[in-house]
Amino acid sequence: MSRQLRSNFERGSSPWTMRRTQWRAMGISEEDMEKPKIAIVNSSSDLAICFHHLDGIVSKMKDAIRAAGGLPFEIRTAAPSDFITSAGHKGGYILAARDLIVNDIEVAVEGALLDGMVCLASCDKTAPAHLMAAGRLNIPTLIVACGYQPSGQFCGHPCDIEDVFLQAGHYRAGNLTLSELREMSDTAVRGPGVCPGMGTANSMHMVCEALGMALPGSTPVLANSDKMWSVVEEAGQRIVEMVWENILPRDILTRDAFENAIKMILSVSGSINTVKHLQAVAVEATCDVDVYGMFQEFAGKVPLLTAVRPNGDRTIEELEQAGGTRAVMKQLQQFMQLAAKTITGQTVGEVLRDIQVEDEEVIRPVGRAFGWRPTIVLIKGSLAPSYGIVKLAVEDDRVTQFTGPAVVYESREEAIAGVDKGEIKPGAVVVLRGLGPKGTPGMGTASALIFALDGAGLGDKVAVVTDGQLSGLVNRGLVVGEISPEAAEGGPLAFVRNGDVISIDVESREVNFQVTEAELLERQAHMAVETGARGERGWLAIYRNLVSPLPEGATLKR
């Protein structure tokens, strides 16, 4: 306990005097000013149900930190919610907000030289942002996943926000009445927290634990449950201990940790968005790993052990009750890097030693795996010289090979209008470009197009190729997403024309378009790359100018 706290300055110095003047006026005692100063990073907002309970968690976390001998300070950041913040600027603020949160944290925590931080993670972009900030600042950090929302019921069947998202496309096609859609919308969400499927938020919450940056057994968790409140109390105690023990993120965020997280995500068929987020965390933690390459390497070598919606019929509640992330890693123990460190001070092997899986029908043992075919497939080809990503379900009979003529659209709205007008015929490959990190800017989502196609009865009759991203809840049709290089960077996608033949082969991990090299060079010489937004100002303009390509995590360039 003799470690020198970085927040404590020499008595009588200018920083000490100015800090004392400010903090004494806030009622902070002389004794408190000698304690570890802990940031509670609260990415909260009244705009979305995902964050609706976080302010209540802060007060309990403060109590726990004080009880452990620390001095807590709440730090506010931006709080993007995919279903709310996506309304403006083609959804560009969603991914861009991830990196804004990282900078928010840096300014507040590093500017004040606080000693450690506990981050309250909720919706999709907050957990990766918190991990990125931990890697960048490299001070003791603990991530607390603040839980998923309870699902509702519609016509006697389970119903969550994924169903509303899907059925909105069916309403457009006339397969559902507005009254039915409203009733579903009114009953789908029954409390605060993140979407209750294996979407990006729950996937990233589980990633935090698999990396060793969250308390063992804390993910996934029902928001406002007794278990969540117990984790909050334990986290407040542990973060103060971590400061004294000097447990740092870069000691935890090693190649072994990333390998464990990637294998866990492959085994639960997590969101494809975890790929770019994990790469971004590695960049910020200065860990020299190729996350995209690791996903490609381990695909097919790691068994599928659970099938949570939208990948199968199981619920996130069942996964939690069966033991959650820790139980999945226990079943995967033979594949895990057991010497990897965690924020507990224990290794992964020590954490897993006495763990029992509560339900082996929900989280199967390796010998009874659902299968070995990967559901997150990294593919390349003449249309995706770097990478594209395909997401499949656990038990999936959809077509994995497709060849057809391109129908090209420059925006999501234009493409959806094309569906409504009947422009897209069975057998076509819909090309939606200009949605990448630079093109949007900020990276737009193609999810609404996928559900519009599904609602129009074209979901299994066409394929989609896009440089945009997909919601972690989308698992419909044959879609190659996140094509890199994106069109706005002059990638081949920018030069596709209507009628060009595109071939997708998931089994051989290829996506190509049948244009000769000479023809492509001719098009590059005479076609201006105008795909994507122009005239942006403010944060999105800054993001567009600084963002790196997706295989580099879409982080801001140094």
C-alpha positions as CSV (number, residue, x, y, z in Angstrom):
1,M,0.0,0.0,0.0
2,S,3.1,2.3,-0.2
3,R,2.7,2.9,-3.9
4,Q,2.9,6.6,-4.8
5,L,-0.4,7.8,-6.3
6,R,0.0,9.8,-9.5
7,S,-3.0,12.1,-8.4
8,N,-1.1,13.3,-5.3
9,F,1.3,16.2,-5.8
10,E,3.9,17.7,-3.5
11,R,2.2,19.7,-0.7
12,G,2.4,23.4,-1.3
13,S,3.0,23.0,-5.1
14,S,0.8,24.9,-7.5
15,P,-1.1,21.8,-8.7
16,W,-1.7,20.7,-5.1
17,T,-2.9,24.1,-4.0
18,M,-5.2,24.7,-6.9
19,R,-6.7,21.2,-6.6
20,R,-7.1,21.6,-2.9
21,T,-8.9,24.9,-3.3
22,Q,-11.4,23.4,-5.8
23,W,-12.0,20.2,-4.0
24,R,-12.3,21.6,-0.5
25,A,-15.0,23.9,-1.8
26,M,-16.9,20.7,-3.0
27,G,-16.8,19.3,0.6
28,I,-13.9,16.9,0.0
29,S,-12.0,16.4,3.2
30,E,-8.2,16.6,3.7
31,E,-8.2,12.9,4.4
32,D,-10.1,12.1,1.1
33,M,-7.6,14.0,-1.0
34,E,-4.9,11.5,0.0
35,K,-6.9,8.5,-1.3
36,P,-6.9,6.9,-4.7
37,K,-8.9,9.0,-7.1
38,I,-11.2,6.8,-9.2
39,A,-13.1,7.9,-12.3
40,I,-16.5,6.4,-12.8
41,V,-17.0,6.7,-16.5
42,N,-20.7,7.0,-17.1
43,S,-21.6,6.9,-20.8
44,S,-25.2,7.8,-20.0
45,S,-28.1,9.6,-21.7
46,D,-31.8,10.2,-21.3
47,L,-32.2,9.5,-25.1
48,A,-32.2,5.7,-24.9
49,I,-33.4,2.9,-22.7
50,C,-29.9,1.3,-23.0
51,F,-28.6,3.9,-20.6
52,H,-31.7,4.6,-18.5
53,H,-30.4,2.9,-15.4
54,L,-26.8,4.0,-15.4
55,D,-27.2,7.1,-13.2
56,G,-28.6,4.9,-10.5
57,I,-25.6,2.6,-10.7
58,V,-23.2,5.6,-10.3
59,S,-24.4,6.3,-6.7
60,K,-24.0,2.7,-5.7
61,M,-20.6,2.6,-7.3
62,K,-19.5,5.7,-5.4
63,D,-20.6,4.1,-2.2
64,A,-18.6,0.9,-3.0
65,I,-15.4,2.9,-3.9
66,R,-15.6,5.0,-0.8
67,A,-16.1,1.9,1.3
68,A,-12.9,0.5,-0.2
69,G,-10.9,3.6,0.6
70,G,-11.1,5.5,-2.7
71,L,-12.4,8.9,-3.8
72,P,-14.8,8.6,-6.7
73,F,-15.5,11.1,-9.4
74,E,-18.2,10.7,-12.0
75,I,-17.0,11.4,-15.6
76,R,-19.6,11.9,-18.3
77,T,-19.1,11.1,-22.0
78,A,-21.0,10.9,-25.2
79,A,-23.6,8.0,-25.2
80,P,-24.5,6.8,-28.6
81,S,-27.4,4.3,-29.1
82,D,-27.6,2.6,-32.4
83,F,-31.4,2.8,-32.6
84,I,-31.5,6.5,-31.6
85,T,-28.3,8.2,-32.7
86,S,-28.4,6.5,-36.1
87,A,-31.2,8.9,-37.2
88,G,-28.9,11.8,-38.2
89,H,-26.3,12.0,-41.0
90,K,-26.9,8.5,-42.4
91,G,-26.0,6.9,-39.1
92,G,-22.5,8.3,-39.2
93,Y,-22.4,9.3,-35.6
94,I,-22.6,5.7,-34.3
95,L,-19.1,4.4,-35.0
96,A,-17.6,7.9,-34.9
97,A,-18.9,8.3,-31.4
98,R,-16.9,5.3,-30.2
99,D,-13.7,7.2,-30.8
100,L,-15.2,10.4,-29.4
101,I,-15.9,8.6,-26.1
102,V,-12.2,7.5,-26.0
103,N,-11.2,11.1,-26.3
104,D,-13.7,12.3,-23.8
105,I,-12.2,9.8,-21.3
106,E,-8.7,10.9,-22.1
107,V,-9.4,14.6,-21.5
108,A,-11.2,14.1,-18.2
109,V,-9.1,11.3,-16.7
110,E,-5.7,12.0,-18.0
111,G,-6.1,15.7,-17.7
112,A,-6.8,15.3,-14.0
113,L,-4.2,12.5,-13.6
114,L,-6.7,10.3,-11.8
115,D,-5.4,7.0,-10.5
116,G,-7.9,4.5,-12.0
117,M,-11.3,4.1,-13.6
118,V,-14.3,1.9,-13.6
119,C,-16.3,2.1,-16.8
120,L,-20.1,1.5,-17.0
121,A,-20.6,-0.2,-20.3
122,S,-24.0,-0.4,-22.0
123,C,-24.9,0.0,-25.7
124,D,-22.8,-1.2,-28.6
125,K,-20.1,1.4,-28.8
126,T,-19.5,2.1,-25.1
127,A,-17.8,-1.2,-24.2
128,P,-15.2,-1.0,-27.1
129,A,-14.6,2.7,-26.4
130,H,-13.9,1.9,-22.7
131,L,-11.5,-0.8,-23.6
132,M,-9.8,1.5,-26.1
133,A,-9.4,4.2,-23.5
134,A,-8.0,1.6,-21.0
135,G,-5.4,0.6,-23.6
136,R,-4.6,4.2,-24.4
137,L,-4.3,5.6,-20.9
138,N,-2.9,2.4,-19.3
139,I,-4.1,3.1,-15.8
140,P,-5.9,0.5,-13.6
141,T,-9.3,0.0,-15.3
142,L,-12.3,-2.3,-14.7
143,I,-15.2,-2.6,-17.1
144,V,-18.7,-3.2,-15.6
145,A,-21.3,-4.5,-18.1
146,C,-24.6,-2.9,-17.0
147,G,-26.8,-5.5,-18.4
148,Y,-29.4,-6.5,-21.0
149,Q,-33.1,-5.5,-21.1
150,P,-35.8,-8.1,-20.3
151,S,-37.7,-9.2,-23.4
152,G,-41.4,-8.8,-24.0
153,Q,-44.2,-10.9,-25.5
154,F,-46.3,-10.5,-28.6
155,C,-49.2,-12.8,-29.4
156,G,-48.0,-15.3,-26.8
157,H,-44.4,-15.5,-28.2
158,P,-41.1,-13.9,-27.0
159,C,-40.6,-10.6,-28.6
160,D,-37.6,-8.2,-28.4
161,I,-36.3,-5.2,-30.3
162,E,-34.8,-7.5,-33.0
163,D,-38.3,-8.6,-33.9
164,V,-39.5,-5.0,-34.2
165,F,-36.5,-4.2,-36.4
166,L,-37.2,-7.1,-38.7
167,Q,-41.0,-6.6,-38.8
168,A,-40.6,-2.9,-39.8
169,G,-39.3,-4.3,-43.1
170,H,-42.3,-6.5,-43.4
171,Y,-44.7,-3.6,-42.7
172,R,-43.1,-1.8,-45.7
173,A,-44.0,-4.8,-47.8
174,G,-47.6,-4.9,-46.6
175,N,-47.2,-8.1,-44.6
176,L,-48.0,-6.5,-41.3
177,T,-50.5,-3.8,-40.3
178,L,-49.4,-0.6,-38.6
179,S,-51.5,-1.5,-35.6
180,E,-49.6,-4.9,-35.2
181,L,-46.3,-3.1,-35.6
182,R,-47.2,-0.6,-32.9
183,E,-48.4,-3.3,-30.5
184,M,-45.2,-5.2,-31.0
185,S,-43.2,-2.0,-30.5
186,D,-45.1,-1.3,-27.3
187,T,-44.4,-4.7,-25.7
188,A,-40.9,-5.6,-27.0
189,V,-38.9,-3.8,-24.3
190,R,-39.8,-4.1,-20.6
191,G,-36.9,-2.5,-18.9
192,P,-33.5,-0.8,-19.2
193,G,-30.4,-2.3,-20.7
194,V,-29.0,-3.4,-24.0
195,C,-30.7,-5.5,-26.7
196,P,-31.3,-9.0,-25.3
197,G,-29.8,-11.1,-28.1
198,M,-26.3,-12.0,-29.2
199,G,-25.9,-8.6,-30.8
200,T,-23.0,-6.3,-30.6
201,A,-23.6,-5.1,-27.0
202,N,-23.8,-8.5,-25.3
203,S,-21.0,-9.7,-27.6
204,M,-18.8,-6.9,-26.4
205,H,-19.8,-7.3,-22.8
206,M,-18.6,-10.9,-23.0
207,V,-15.5,-9.8,-24.8
208,C,-14.6,-7.6,-21.8
209,E,-14.7,-10.6,-19.6
210,A,-12.9,-12.9,-22.0
211,L,-10.1,-10.4,-22.3
212,G,-9.7,-10.3,-18.5
213,M,-10.9,-6.7,-18.2
214,A,-14.2,-7.5,-16.4
215,L,-14.9,-9.4,-13.2
216,P,-15.3,-13.2,-13.8
217,G,-18.9,-14.3,-14.0
218,S,-20.2,-10.8,-14.7
219,T,-21.4,-11.2,-18.3
220,P,-24.0,-11.4,-19.6
221,V,-26.2,-10.1,-16.9
222,L,-29.8,-8.9,-16.6
223,A,-29.9,-5.1,-16.0
224,N,-30.9,-4.1,-12.4
225,S,-30.8,-7.8,-11.3
226,D,-29.4,-8.7,-7.9
227,K,-26.4,-10.2,-9.7
228,M,-25.7,-6.9,-11.5
229,W,-25.9,-4.9,-8.2
230,S,-23.5,-7.5,-6.6
231,V,-21.1,-7.0,-9.5
232,V,-21.3,-3.2,-9.0
233,E,-20.3,-3.5,-5.3
234,E,-17.5,-5.9,-6.0
235,A,-16.2,-3.8,-8.8
236,G,-16.0,-0.7,-6.6
237,Q,-13.9,-2.7,-4.1
238,R,-11.7,-4.2,-6.7
239,I,-10.8,-1.1,-8.6
240,V,-9.3,0.5,-5.5
241,E,-7.3,-2.7,-4.9
242,M,-6.1,-2.6,-8.5
243,V,-4.7,0.9,-8.1
244,W,-2.6,-0.2,-5.1
245,E,-1.5,-3.4,-6.9
246,N,-0.8,-1.4,-10.1
247,I,-2.6,-3.8,-12.4
248,L,-2.4,-2.2,-15.8
249,P,-4.5,-2.8,-19.0
250,R,-1.5,-3.4,-21.2
251,D,-0.4,-6.2,-18.9
252,I,-3.7,-7.9,-19.5
253,L,-4.4,-6.9,-23.2
254,T,-1.8,-9.3,-24.7
255,R,-1.9,-11.5,-27.7
256,D,-3.1,-14.4,-25.5
257,A,-6.0,-12.3,-24.2
258,F,-7.1,-11.4,-27.7
259,E,-6.9,-15.0,-28.8
260,N,-9.1,-16.0,-25.9
261,A,-11.7,-13.3,-26.7
262,I,-11.7,-14.2,-30.4
263,K,-12.2,-17.9,-29.7
264,M,-15.0,-17.2,-27.3
265,I,-16.8,-15.0,-29.9
266,L,-16.5,-17.6,-32.5
267,S,-17.9,-20.3,-30.2
268,V,-21.0,-18.2,-29.4
269,S,-21.4,-16.8,-32.9
270,G,-21.1,-13.2,-31.7
271,S,-21.5,-10.0,-33.6
272,I,-19.2,-9.4,-36.6
273,N,-18.7,-5.9,-35.2
274,T,-16.5,-7.4,-32.5
275,V,-13.8,-7.8,-35.2
276,K,-13.2,-4.1,-35.9
277,H,-13.7,-3.3,-32.2
278,L,-11.1,-5.8,-31.0
279,Q,-8.6,-4.5,-33.6
280,A,-9.2,-1.0,-32.4
281,V,-8.6,-2.1,-28.8
282,A,-5.3,-3.7,-29.9
283,V,-4.2,-0.5,-31.6
284,E,-4.9,1.6,-28.6
285,A,-3.2,-0.9,-26.3
286,T,-0.1,-1.0,-28.6
287,C,-0.5,-4.7,-28.9
288,D,0.8,-5.8,-32.2
289,V,-1.8,-8.4,-33.3
290,D,-3.8,-8.8,-36.5
291,V,-7.3,-9.4,-35.2
292,Y,-8.7,-9.9,-38.6
293,G,-6.0,-12.5,-39.4
294,M,-6.7,-14.3,-36.1
295,F,-10.4,-14.5,-36.8
296,Q,-9.5,-16.0,-40.2
297,E,-7.0,-18.4,-38.6
298,F,-9.3,-19.7,-35.9
299,A,-12.5,-19.9,-37.9
300,G,-13.3,-23.6,-38.3
301,K,-10.9,-24.6,-35.5
302,V,-13.2,-23.5,-32.7
303,P,-16.5,-25.3,-32.1
304,L,-19.9,-23.6,-31.9
305,L,-21.2,-24.2,-28.4
306,T,-24.4,-22.1,-28.1
307,A,-27.1,-20.7,-30.3
308,V,-28.6,-17.6,-28.8
309,R,-30.9,-15.4,-30.8
310,P,-30.6,-14.3,-33.6
311,N,-28.3,-17.3,-34.3
312,G,-30.7,-19.9,-32.8
313,D,-33.6,-20.3,-30.5
314,R,-31.9,-19.9,-27.1
315,T,-32.2,-16.6,-25.2
316,I,-29.5,-14.5,-23.5
317,E,-31.3,-15.2,-20.2
318,E,-30.7,-18.9,-20.7
319,L,-27.0,-18.2,-21.5
320,E,-26.6,-16.3,-18.3
321,Q,-28.3,-18.9,-16.3
322,A,-26.1,-21.6,-17.8
323,G,-23.0,-19.7,-16.6
324,G,-22.4,-17.1,-19.2
325,T,-18.9,-16.2,-20.5
326,R,-17.1,-18.0,-17.8
327,A,-18.9,-21.2,-18.6
328,V,-18.3,-20.9,-22.3
329,M,-14.6,-20.4,-21.6
330,K,-14.7,-23.5,-19.3
331,Q,-16.1,-25.6,-22.2
332,L,-13.4,-24.1,-24.4
333,Q,-10.7,-24.7,-21.9
334,Q,-8.5,-26.9,-24.1
335,F,-8.4,-24.0,-26.7
336,M,-7.8,-21.2,-24.2
337,Q,-4.5,-19.5,-23.3
338,L,-4.8,-20.3,-19.6
339,A,-1.8,-18.2,-18.5
340,A,-3.4,-14.9,-19.7
341,K,-3.8,-12.4,-16.8
342,T,-7.1,-10.9,-15.6
343,I,-8.0,-7.9,-13.5
344,T,-8.5,-10.2,-10.5
345,G,-4.7,-10.9,-10.3
346,Q,-5.5,-14.5,-11.3
347,T,-4.8,-16.2,-14.6
348,V,-7.6,-17.4,-16.8
349,G,-6.7,-21.0,-15.8
350,E,-7.1,-20.1,-12.1
351,V,-10.4,-18.4,-12.8
352,L,-11.8,-21.4,-14.6
353,R,-10.4,-24.1,-12.3
354,D,-13.6,-24.8,-10.3
355,I,-16.3,-23.6,-12.7
356,Q,-19.3,-25.8,-13.4
357,V,-21.5,-25.4,-16.4
358,E,-25.1,-25.2,-15.2
359,D,-26.8,-26.3,-18.4
360,E,-24.9,-28.2,-21.1
361,E,-27.8,-28.1,-23.5
362,V,-27.5,-24.3,-23.6
363,I,-23.7,-24.3,-23.5
364,R,-22.6,-27.6,-25.0
365,P,-19.4,-29.4,-24.4
366,V,-16.9,-29.6,-27.3
367,G,-17.9,-33.3,-27.9
368,R,-21.5,-32.3,-28.5
369,A,-20.9,-29.0,-30.3
370,F,-23.4,-27.6,-32.7
371,G,-20.8,-27.8,-35.4
372,W,-17.4,-26.5,-36.5
373,R,-18.4,-24.4,-39.5
374,P,-17.5,-20.8,-38.7
375,T,-20.3,-18.3,-38.5
376,I,-18.0,-15.3,-38.8
377,V,-16.3,-15.6,-42.1
378,L,-13.5,-13.3,-43.3
379,I,-13.4,-13.3,-47.1
380,K,-11.2,-11.7,-49.8
381,G,-11.2,-11.3,-53.5
382,S,-11.0,-8.9,-56.4
383,L,-13.9,-7.0,-54.8
384,A,-12.5,-7.0,-51.3
385,P,-8.6,-7.0,-51.6
386,S,-8.4,-6.4,-47.8
387,Y,-11.4,-8.1,-46.2
388,G,-15.2,-8.5,-46.2
389,I,-17.2,-10.3,-43.6
390,V,-20.1,-12.7,-43.8
391,K,-22.2,-13.7,-40.8
392,L,-24.1,-17.0,-40.7
393,A,-26.3,-18.6,-38.1
394,V,-25.4,-21.6,-36.0
395,E,-27.6,-24.0,-37.9
396,D,-28.0,-22.5,-41.3
397,D,-29.2,-23.8,-44.6
398,R,-29.0,-20.5,-46.5
399,V,-27.1,-20.4,-49.8
400,T,-23.4,-19.8,-49.4
401,Q,-22.6,-19.5,-53.1
402,F,-24.1,-16.9,-55.3
403,T,-23.4,-15.3,-58.7
404,G,-25.5,-12.6,-60.3
405,P,-25.5,-9.2,-62.0
406,A,-24.9,-6.1,-59.9
407,V,-27.6,-3.5,-59.1
408,V,-25.7,-0.5,-57.7
409,Y,-26.9,2.0,-55.2
410,E,-25.1,5.0,-53.7
411,S,-27.2,5.3,-50.5
412,R,-29.3,3.2,-48.2
413,E,-32.4,5.3,-49.0
414,E,-31.9,4.9,-52.7
415,A,-31.6,1.1,-52.3
416,I,-34.7,0.8,-50.1
417,A,-36.6,2.9,-52.7
418,G,-35.3,0.4,-55.3
419,V,-36.8,-2.4,-53.3
420,D,-40.2,-0.6,-53.1
421,K,-40.2,0.1,-56.9
422,G,-39.4,-3.5,-57.8
423,E,-36.0,-2.6,-59.4
424,I,-34.3,-5.5,-57.6
425,K,-35.1,-8.9,-59.1
426,P,-34.3,-12.4,-57.9
427,G,-30.8,-13.4,-58.8
428,A,-29.3,-9.9,-58.4
429,V,-26.4,-8.9,-56.3
430,V,-27.3,-5.6,-54.6
431,V,-24.2,-3.3,-54.3
432,L,-24.6,-0.6,-51.6
433,R,-21.6,1.6,-51.4
434,G,-20.5,4.8,-49.8
435,L,-21.3,3.6,-46.2
436,G,-17.7,3.0,-45.0
437,P,-15.9,5.0,-42.3
438,K,-14.9,7.7,-44.8
439,G,-17.8,7.4,-47.1
440,T,-20.6,8.0,-44.7
441,P,-18.5,9.4,-42.9
442,G,-18.7,7.5,-39.7
443,M,-19.8,4.2,-41.2
444,G,-23.5,3.8,-42.0
445,T,-25.5,0.6,-41.5
446,A,-27.0,-1.5,-44.2
447,S,-29.4,-3.3,-41.9
448,A,-32.6,-1.5,-43.0
449,L,-31.9,-2.6,-46.6
450,I,-31.5,-6.2,-45.5
451,F,-34.8,-6.1,-43.6
452,A,-36.5,-4.4,-46.6
453,L,-35.4,-7.2,-48.9
454,D,-36.6,-9.8,-46.3
455,G,-39.9,-8.1,-46.1
456,A,-40.3,-8.0,-49.9
457,G,-39.6,-11.8,-50.0
458,L,-36.2,-11.3,-51.6
459,G,-34.0,-12.2,-48.6
460,D,-33.0,-15.6,-49.9
461,K,-33.2,-14.7,-53.6
462,V,-30.6,-11.9,-53.8
463,A,-27.2,-11.2,-52.3
464,V,-25.9,-8.0,-50.9
465,V,-22.4,-6.5,-51.0
466,T,-21.6,-3.4,-49.1
467,D,-18.9,-1.4,-47.4
468,G,-21.4,-0.5,-44.6
469,Q,-21.8,-2.3,-41.3
470,L,-24.7,-4.4,-40.0
471,S,-26.4,-4.3,-36.7
472,G,-25.2,-7.2,-34.5
473,L,-28.9,-8.4,-34.6
474,V,-28.9,-8.9,-38.3
475,N,-28.5,-12.4,-39.5
476,R,-30.6,-12.6,-42.7
477,G,-29.7,-13.4,-46.3
478,L,-26.3,-13.6,-47.9
479,V,-24.5,-10.4,-47.1
480,V,-20.9,-9.5,-47.5
481,G,-20.4,-6.5,-45.3
482,E,-17.6,-4.1,-44.3
483,I,-15.9,-4.5,-47.7
484,S,-12.4,-3.0,-47.5
485,P,-10.9,-0.9,-49.0
486,E,-14.2,1.0,-49.0
487,A,-15.5,2.7,-52.1
488,A,-14.6,6.2,-50.7
489,E,-11.0,5.1,-50.5
490,G,-11.0,4.1,-54.2
491,G,-11.5,0.4,-53.5
492,P,-12.8,-1.8,-56.3
493,L,-16.3,-1.4,-55.0
494,A,-16.3,2.2,-56.2
495,F,-15.9,1.0,-59.8
496,V,-18.7,-1.6,-60.0
497,R,-21.3,-0.9,-62.7
498,N,-24.8,-2.1,-63.1
499,G,-24.7,-5.5,-64.8
500,D,-21.2,-6.5,-63.7
501,V,-21.2,-10.2,-62.6
502,I,-20.4,-10.7,-59.0
503,S,-19.6,-14.1,-57.4
504,I,-19.7,-14.9,-53.7
505,D,-18.3,-18.2,-52.4
506,V,-18.4,-18.3,-48.6
507,E,-16.9,-21.8,-48.5
508,S,-13.8,-20.7,-50.4
509,R,-13.9,-17.3,-48.7
510,E,-14.0,-15.3,-51.9
511,V,-15.9,-12.4,-53.3
512,N,-15.0,-11.4,-56.9
513,F,-16.4,-9.4,-59.8
514,Q,-15.8,-10.6,-63.3
515,V,-14.0,-7.5,-64.7
516,T,-10.6,-7.9,-66.3
517,E,-7.7,-6.0,-64.8
518,A,-7.4,-3.9,-67.9
519,E,-11.1,-2.9,-67.7
520,L,-10.7,-2.1,-64.0
521,L,-7.7,0.1,-64.7
522,E,-9.6,1.9,-67.5
523,R,-12.5,2.6,-65.1
524,Q,-10.1,3.8,-62.4
525,A,-8.6,6.2,-64.9
526,H,-11.9,7.7,-66.0
527,M,-14.4,7.2,-63.2
528,A,-14.3,9.8,-60.4
529,V,-14.6,8.4,-56.9
530,E,-17.6,10.4,-55.6
531,T,-19.1,7.7,-53.5
532,G,-20.1,8.9,-50.0
533,A,-21.0,12.2,-48.2
534,R,-19.5,15.5,-48.9
535,G,-19.7,18.9,-47.2
536,E,-19.7,17.5,-43.6
537,R,-18.6,19.8,-40.9
538,G,-17.8,19.4,-37.2
539,W,-17.0,16.0,-35.7
540,L,-17.8,13.9,-38.7
541,A,-15.5,16.0,-40.9
542,I,-12.7,15.5,-38.3
543,Y,-13.4,11.8,-38.2
544,R,-13.4,11.5,-42.0
545,N,-10.0,13.1,-42.2
546,L,-8.4,11.0,-39.5
547,V,-10.0,7.6,-39.6
548,S,-7.9,4.6,-40.5
549,P,-9.1,1.6,-42.7
550,L,-11.3,-1.1,-41.1
551,P,-8.5,-3.7,-40.9
552,E,-6.7,-1.2,-38.7
553,G,-9.7,-0.9,-36.4
554,A,-11.1,2.3,-37.9
555,T,-9.2,4.2,-35.2
556,L,-8.1,7.8,-35.5
557,K,-4.7,8.1,-37.2
558,R,-1.8,9.2,-35.0
